């Protein structure tokens, strides 16, 4: 379960996302990255 500022997403929810694995693979393994996602609906 994910709780946001004004929403709750049930566990196991599968939405329409675009995952760029090749871009993630380019990141160095010892670095921390932040992924920020927005819902523009």
SESE-137793 format. One record per residue (C-alpha): residue number from 1; residue in three letters; x, y, z. Coordinates in steps of 0.2 Angstrom, whole numbers. Each point is the difference from the previous one (the first is absolute). Layout:
<pts>
<k: NUM | r: ALA | x: X | y: Y | z: Z>
...
</pts>
This chain:
<pts>
<k: 1 | r: UNK | x: 0 | y: 0 | z: 0>
<k: 2 | r: UNK | x: 7 | y: 17 | z: -5>
<k: 3 | r: UNK | x: -6 | y: 16 | z: 9>
<k: 4 | r: UNK | x: 2 | y: 17 | z: -9>
<k: 5 | r: UNK | x: -5 | y: 17 | z: 5>
<k: 6 | r: UNK | x: -18 | y: -2 | z: -7>
<k: 7 | r: UNK | x: -1 | y: -18 | z: -6>
<k: 8 | r: UNK | x: 2 | y: -18 | z: 5>
<k: 9 | r: UNK | x: 6 | y: -13 | z: -12>
<k: 10 | r: UNK | x: -5 | y: -18 | z: 4>
<k: 11 | r: UNK | x: 14 | y: -13 | z: 0>
<k: 12 | r: UNK | x: 3 | y: -9 | z: -16>
<k: 13 | r: UNK | x: -7 | y: 14 | z: -11>
<k: 14 | r: UNK | x: 6 | y: -1 | z: -17>
<k: 15 | r: UNK | x: -1 | y: 16 | z: -10>
<k: 16 | r: UNK | x: 5 | y: 6 | z: -17>
<k: 17 | r: UNK | x: 19 | y: 4 | z: 2>
<k: 18 | r: UNK | x: 14 | y: 2 | z: -12>
<k: 19 | r: UNK | x: 16 | y: -8 | z: 8>
<k: 20 | r: UNK | x: 17 | y: 4 | z: -9>
<k: 21 | r: UNK | x: 10 | y: -14 | z: 6>
<k: 22 | r: UNK | x: 15 | y: 5 | z: -11>
<k: 23 | r: UNK | x: 1 | y: 17 | z: 8>
<k: 24 | r: UNK | x: -1 | y: -7 | z: 17>
<k: 25 | r: UNK | x: 14 | y: -12 | z: -5>
<k: 26 | r: UNK | x: 11 | y: 15 | z: -4>
<k: 27 | r: UNK | x: 0 | y: 6 | z: 18>
<k: 28 | r: UNK | x: 15 | y: -5 | z: 10>
<k: 29 | r: UNK | x: -4 | y: -14 | z: 13>
<k: 30 | r: UNK | x: 7 | y: 10 | z: 15>
<k: 31 | r: UNK | x: -11 | y: 15 | z: -3>
<k: 32 | r: UNK | x: -17 | y: 4 | z: 7>
<k: 33 | r: UNK | x: -13 | y: 7 | z: -12>
<k: 34 | r: UNK | x: -16 | y: 8 | z: 3>
<k: 35 | r: UNK | x: -15 | y: -4 | z: -11>
<k: 36 | r: UNK | x: -14 | y: 13 | z: 0>
<k: 37 | r: UNK | x: -16 | y: -4 | z: -9>
<k: 38 | r: UNK | x: -15 | y: 11 | z: -3>
<k: 39 | r: UNK | x: -18 | y: -4 | z: -4>
<k: 40 | r: UNK | x: -6 | y: 13 | z: -12>
<k: 41 | r: UNK | x: -18 | y: -6 | z: -1>
</pts>
